Amino acid sequence: MLTLELKTAIKITKHLNKFLTKKFKGFDSGDIKFKKHREVVTSVDLESNKHITEILLKNFPDHDIISEEAKKIDGKGTKTWYIDPLDGTTNFAYGSTEFSTCIGLEDNGEILLGVVGIPIRNKVYSCEKGGGAYCDKKKIKVSKRDKLQDAMFLLCPGHSPEGRGRFEKYFGGGKNIKGHWRFFGSAGIELSSVADGRADTCILSDIHPWDVVAGVLLVREAGGKVTNFQGDEWKIGDETLIASNGTIHDKVLEMTKDLK
């Protein structure tokens, strides 16, 4: 049986799938503003964040909320929601369909649940710790591919010069990667793609917890593995991430062994 927290997160995400699809089709490029490192933000981010926050506060007033688009809300308990109401804002603002919504919940460093919405595909990925991973109501699993030359890599260097520099040092912008590789620009899409087997690994740099908490648990519950670039199990606060089907993880780490 689903917990109230997961039911609430799924309900929010289904609403945002419809809301963001509608806003995307009628988006005015004059609404684009820029944050640090020229990262894009729009009024749609803020509207979506307001919707999520209001519902979470109503249902779980003791929980903390950490969002990309607002200051931290302090509750009285130990649980914290990590939310990115529009992950892939730059894609959204410039007319690309690769954007998502990410909602995750953790308690004392342990991720309890994750929900990722893909508005244009009208899909909702969800999981709870120990309960498996699902796309809508269908259980999903990572791929079984074991050769790097056959693998699909999803790459995201981040926005900051530091993140991009780190990525260039590790991967030469992708030229050192065997197999097939793509840039999507949305951690929610990249991690859910690994979770359901459409991709075999994703490599992310310069990340924030709200980008990936939900997707990290999705990959793990689908049978995959998630570490930082050094090979340690990924935890909140790490700025680098490698998620894979598990089978090729050590091979991917070997490729990145010289990364500092």
MORAZI-V824816 format. One record per backbone hydrogen bond with DSSP energy under -0.5 kcal/mol. NH is the residue of the N-H (numbers start at 1). CO is the residue of the C=O. E is the energy in kcal/mol with one decimal. If there is no record, write none. Layout:
nh = [NH:NH]
co = [CO:CO]
e = [E:E]
This chain:
nh = [7:8:9:10:11:12:13:14:15:16:17:18:19:20:21:22:23:24:25:26:27:29:31:32:33:35:38:39:41:46:47:48:49:50:51:52:53:54:55:56:57:58:59:60:63:64:65:66:67:67:68:70:73:74:75:77:80:81:82:83:83:84:87:88:89:92:93:94:95:96:99:100:101:102:103:104:105:106:107:108:110:111:112:113:114:115:116:117:118:119:121:122:122:123:125:126:127:128:129:131:133:133:134:135:136:136:138:140:142:150:151:151:153:153:154:155:156:164:165:166:167:168:169:170:171:172:173:174:175:176:177:180:182:184:190:191:192:193:194:195:196:197:198:199:200:201:202:203:204:205:206:207:211:212:212:213:216:217:218:219:220:221:222:223:224:225:227:228:231:234:238:241:242:243:244:245:249:252:253:254:255:256:256:257:259]
co = [3:4:5:6:7:8:9:10:11:12:13:14:15:16:17:18:19:20:21:22:24:27:28:29:41:39:35:36:33:42:43:44:45:46:47:48:49:50:51:52:53:54:55:56:60:79:73:81:65:70:83:67:65:72:73:62:106:64:104:66:81:102:100:86:86:88:89:90:92:91:97:87:117:84:115:82:113:80:110:78:107:109:105:105:127:103:125:101:123:117:118:118:119:118:116:134:114:132:112:128:140:221:126:138:124:134:135:133:222:147:147:148:151:180:201:182:203:160:161:162:163:164:165:166:167:168:167:171:172:171:174:151:153:155:186:187:188:189:190:191:192:194:193:193:152:152:243:154:241:156:239:239:208:208:209:209:212:213:214:215:216:217:218:220:219:244:242:232:228:226:235:204:227:202:225:200:246:248:249:250:251:252:253:254:256]
e = [-2.5:-2.5:-2.3:-2.6:-2.2:-2.4:-2.2:-2.5:-1.9:-2.4:-2.2:-1.3:-2.5:-3.1:-1.5:-2.1:-2.3:-2.5:-1.8:-1.0:-1.1:-0.6:-2.4:-1.4:-2.3:-3.6:-1.3:-1.4:-2.2:-1.3:-2.6:-2.5:-2.5:-2.2:-2.0:-2.3:-2.7:-2.4:-1.7:-2.4:-2.7:-1.8:-2.1:-3.0:-1.9:-2.6:-2.1:-3.2:-0.5:-0.5:-1.5:-0.7:-2.6:-0.6:-0.6:-2.9:-2.9:-2.7:-2.9:-2.3:-0.5:-2.6:-3.0:-0.7:-0.6:-2.3:-3.2:-1.7:-1.3:-3.1:-1.7:-2.2:-1.8:-2.3:-2.7:-2.5:-2.0:-2.6:-2.5:-1.0:-1.6:-0.6:-3.2:-1.4:-2.0:-2.6:-2.3:-2.4:-2.7:-0.6:-0.5:-0.9:-0.9:-1.7:-3.3:-2.5:-1.6:-0.8:-2.6:-2.6:-0.5:-0.6:-2.5:-2.9:-3.6:-0.6:-2.2:-2.5:-2.1:-1.2:-0.7:-1.0:-0.6:-3.7:-2.0:-2.8:-2.1:-2.4:-2.4:-2.5:-2.1:-2.4:-2.2:-2.3:-2.9:-2.0:-0.6:-1.4:-1.2:-1.9:-1.6:-2.8:-2.2:-0.5:-2.4:-2.9:-1.9:-1.8:-1.5:-2.3:-1.9:-1.1:-1.4:-2.0:-2.0:-1.7:-2.5:-2.6:-2.8:-2.3:-0.9:-1.9:-1.4:-0.9:-0.8:-2.6:-3.0:-1.5:-1.7:-2.3:-2.1:-2.9:-1.4:-1.4:-3.0:-1.9:-2.4:-2.3:-1.7:-1.8:-2.3:-2.5:-3.0:-2.5:-2.5:-1.6:-0.6:-2.1:-2.6:-2.0:-1.4:-1.0:-0.6:-1.0:-2.0]
